[in-house]
Amino acid sequence: MDTASDLIRQLHITIAPENNLTTMGLLHHAQLRRQREHITCPEHNVDNHTRERWAVDYIRHKLTNYDEIVARSDSQRTASRIKNAVLELIARTYPTYRNACQMQRVPIPGVAA
């Protein structure tokens, strides 16, 4: 089994035009809601913080290999470390979303924030 550090080193991100990410996040969120709830989505009525969070979710799940890597984790603690690492990777790659990434970080006991 790979260690958390080994898994984190395997994370990578695909670069996309930053001006499209908020729209892609919104569309991704709408698609997920329709699949899960079979209802129309109020995406046009959300604030900028929510749109940024959705953009970060889109980046994490569609432009990184996060899902593949986290599926190989052996504990919730390792999964949390991987999530925090991918959020840091996103924040470094797309500084516009740094605050949204920070808000999604998972506290890990014994690990400095």
C-alpha positions in Angstrom: 0.0 0.0 0.0 1.3 3.4 -0.9 1.8 5.9 1.9 -0.1 9.2 2.0 3.1 11.0 0.8 3.5 8.6 -2.1 -0.1 9.1 -3.1 0.2 12.9 -2.8 3.2 13.0 -5.1 1.2 11.3 -7.8 -1.4 14.1 -7.9 -1.5 16.1 -11.1 -3.6 18.8 -12.6 -4.6 19.6 -16.2 -4.4 23.3 -17.0 -7.6 24.9 -18.4 -8.5 28.5 -19.3 -9.3 30.1 -16.0 -12.0 32.3 -17.5 -14.1 29.1 -18.2 -13.8 27.4 -14.8 -16.6 29.2 -13.0 -19.0 28.3 -15.9 -17.7 24.7 -16.0 -18.2 24.4 -12.2 -21.7 25.7 -12.5 -22.5 23.2 -15.4 -20.9 20.4 -13.5 -22.9 21.1 -10.4 -26.1 21.4 -12.4 -25.4 18.0 -14.0 -24.8 16.3 -10.7 -28.0 17.7 -9.2 -30.1 16.6 -12.1 -28.5 13.1 -11.9 -29.1 12.8 -8.1 -32.3 14.8 -7.6 -34.0 14.9 -11.0 -34.9 18.6 -10.4 -34.0 21.8 -12.1 -31.2 23.8 -10.5 -31.1 27.3 -9.2 -27.5 27.9 -10.3 -28.4 31.4 -11.6 -29.3 32.5 -8.1 -26.1 31.7 -6.2 -23.5 34.0 -4.8 -19.8 34.3 -5.9 -18.5 32.2 -3.0 -20.7 29.3 -4.0 -19.7 29.6 -7.7 -16.0 29.6 -6.7 -16.6 26.5 -4.5 -18.3 24.8 -7.4 -15.4 25.7 -9.7 -12.9 24.2 -7.2 -15.1 21.0 -7.1 -15.1 20.9 -10.9 -11.3 21.3 -11.0 -10.7 18.7 -8.2 -13.0 16.0 -9.8 -12.5 16.8 -13.6 -9.0 18.4 -14.0 -7.0 16.3 -11.5 -6.6 12.7 -10.8 -7.9 13.2 -7.2 -10.7 10.6 -7.4 -8.3 7.9 -8.6 -5.7 8.7 -6.0 -8.1 9.1 -3.0 -9.7 5.7 -4.0 -6.4 4.1 -3.2 -6.1 5.6 0.3 -6.3 3.3 3.3 -7.8 5.6 5.9 -9.9 8.7 6.3 -6.8 10.5 7.6 -4.9 9.7 4.4 -8.0 10.7 2.3 -8.1 14.0 4.1 -4.4 14.6 3.5 -4.9 13.9 -0.2 -7.8 16.3 -0.4 -5.9 19.0 1.3 -2.9 18.4 -1.0 -5.1 18.6 -4.1 -6.7 21.8 -2.8 -3.2 23.3 -2.4 -2.3 22.2 -5.9 -5.4 23.9 -7.2 -4.7 27.1 -5.2 -1.2 27.3 -6.6 -2.3 26.7 -10.1 -5.4 28.9 -10.0 -4.7 31.6 -7.3 -8.1 33.2 -8.0 -9.6 30.2 -6.1 -7.2 30.2 -3.2 -9.9 31.3 -0.7 -12.4 28.7 -1.9 -9.7 26.0 -1.6 -8.9 27.2 1.9 -12.5 26.9 2.9 -12.7 23.3 1.7 -9.6 22.1 3.6 -10.2 19.3 6.1 -8.8 19.7 9.6 -6.5 16.8 10.5 -5.7 16.3 14.2 -1.9 16.5 14.7 -1.2 18.1 11.3 -0.6 21.8 11.0 -3.1 23.7 8.8 
